[in-house]
Amino acid sequence: MRCIFKCPEASFNTLAHLYQERITVWKAEDADEAIDKAIEAAEAYADENDFTYTGLAQSFGMFTVIDVSGIEVFSLLRESNLEFELYLETFFSNGDERQKTDKDESTEAPVQD
């Protein structure tokens, strides 16, 4: 699961905002269950670290069965002067993604002109 957090301002920041992209692995029956687990953990992680959980949660179904759940496998901190919505549009949602956005919606490739 990929979740995005906004970190509080700190004296060492050189730009206006600090965002964290955090990827965790969850053992679940399906993507919806994994997302539910990740959101619950993201909210707790944000509270524990005085971060703001932005509400972004993206999942990926792994092709290999693993026997771990809730571990962090990647983290990236990025400073930016962009407010969250523009930051999201710039780095995570530029319109070229192939992704399912809702439980009942299928993934479709973008139309090429």
C-alpha positions as CSV (number, residue, x, y, z in Angstrom):
1,M,0.0,0.0,0.0
2,R,1.2,3.5,-0.8
3,C,0.0,6.2,1.5
4,I,1.0,9.9,1.6
5,F,1.5,12.0,4.7
6,K,2.2,15.7,5.3
7,C,4.8,16.2,7.9
8,P,4.8,19.1,10.3
9,E,7.0,22.1,9.6
10,A,10.5,21.7,11.0
11,S,13.4,24.1,11.4
12,F,15.5,22.0,8.9
13,N,13.0,22.3,6.1
14,T,14.2,24.4,3.1
15,L,10.8,24.5,1.3
16,A,7.3,25.2,2.6
17,H,6.1,21.5,3.0
18,L,7.5,18.1,3.7
19,Y,5.6,15.1,2.4
20,Q,6.3,11.4,3.1
21,E,5.4,8.6,0.7
22,R,5.3,5.3,2.7
23,I,4.8,1.8,1.2
24,T,3.7,-1.0,3.4
25,V,2.9,-4.7,2.7
26,W,-0.4,-6.2,3.9
27,K,-1.6,-9.8,3.9
28,A,-5.3,-9.7,2.9
29,E,-7.9,-11.6,0.9
30,D,-8.3,-8.8,-1.6
31,A,-7.4,-5.2,-2.4
32,D,-10.3,-3.7,-0.4
33,E,-9.3,-5.5,2.7
34,A,-5.6,-4.4,2.2
35,I,-6.7,-0.8,1.8
36,D,-8.8,-1.0,4.9
37,K,-5.9,-2.3,6.9
38,A,-3.5,0.2,5.4
39,I,-5.8,3.2,6.1
40,E,-6.2,2.1,9.7
41,A,-2.5,1.8,10.1
42,A,-1.8,5.1,8.3
43,E,-4.1,7.0,10.6
44,A,-2.3,5.5,13.7
45,Y,1.1,6.2,12.1
46,A,0.1,9.8,11.5
47,D,-1.2,10.2,15.1
48,E,2.0,8.7,16.5
49,N,4.3,11.0,14.5
50,D,2.2,14.2,14.5
51,F,1.8,13.8,10.7
52,T,-1.3,14.5,8.6
53,Y,-2.6,11.4,6.7
54,T,-3.7,12.9,3.4
55,G,-6.2,10.1,2.6
56,L,-4.3,8.8,-0.4
57,A,-4.1,5.0,-0.3
58,Q,-3.2,3.0,-3.4
59,S,-2.8,-0.8,-3.6
60,F,-1.1,-3.3,-5.8
61,G,-1.9,-7.0,-5.8
62,M,1.4,-8.9,-5.5
63,F,2.0,-12.0,-7.7
64,T,4.0,-13.8,-5.1
65,V,2.5,-14.9,-1.8
66,I,4.2,-13.5,1.2
67,D,3.6,-14.2,4.9
68,V,4.1,-10.7,6.3
69,S,1.7,-8.0,7.1
70,G,2.0,-4.3,8.1
71,I,5.7,-3.9,7.5
72,E,7.2,-0.8,5.8
73,V,9.2,-1.6,2.7
74,F,9.8,1.9,1.3
75,S,9.7,5.5,2.5
76,L,10.6,8.8,0.7
77,L,10.6,12.3,2.1
78,R,10.2,15.1,-0.4
79,E,10.2,18.8,0.3
80,S,7.9,21.0,-1.9
81,N,6.4,24.5,-2.1
82,L,3.3,22.9,-3.5
83,E,0.1,22.6,-1.5
84,F,-1.1,19.0,-1.3
85,E,-3.6,19.0,-4.2
86,L,-1.1,20.4,-6.6
87,Y,1.6,18.2,-5.2
88,L,-0.6,15.2,-5.8
89,E,-1.4,16.2,-9.3
90,T,2.3,16.9,-10.0
91,F,3.9,13.7,-8.6
92,F,1.1,11.1,-8.3
93,S,-1.9,11.9,-10.5
94,N,-1.0,13.5,-13.9
95,G,-3.7,11.7,-15.8
96,D,-1.6,9.0,-17.5
97,E,-2.0,6.4,-14.7
98,R,-3.7,3.1,-15.3
99,Q,-5.5,2.5,-12.1
100,K,-8.8,1.4,-10.6
101,T,-10.4,4.3,-8.7
102,D,-13.4,2.5,-7.2
103,K,-14.5,-1.0,-6.2
104,D,-16.9,-1.3,-9.2
105,E,-14.8,0.5,-11.8
106,S,-12.5,-1.4,-14.2
107,T,-9.0,-0.3,-15.1
108,E,-8.7,1.1,-18.6
109,A,-5.8,2.2,-20.6
110,P,-5.7,5.9,-21.6
111,V,-7.0,6.8,-25.0
112,Q,-4.2,7.9,-27.3
113,D,-4.8,10.6,-29.9
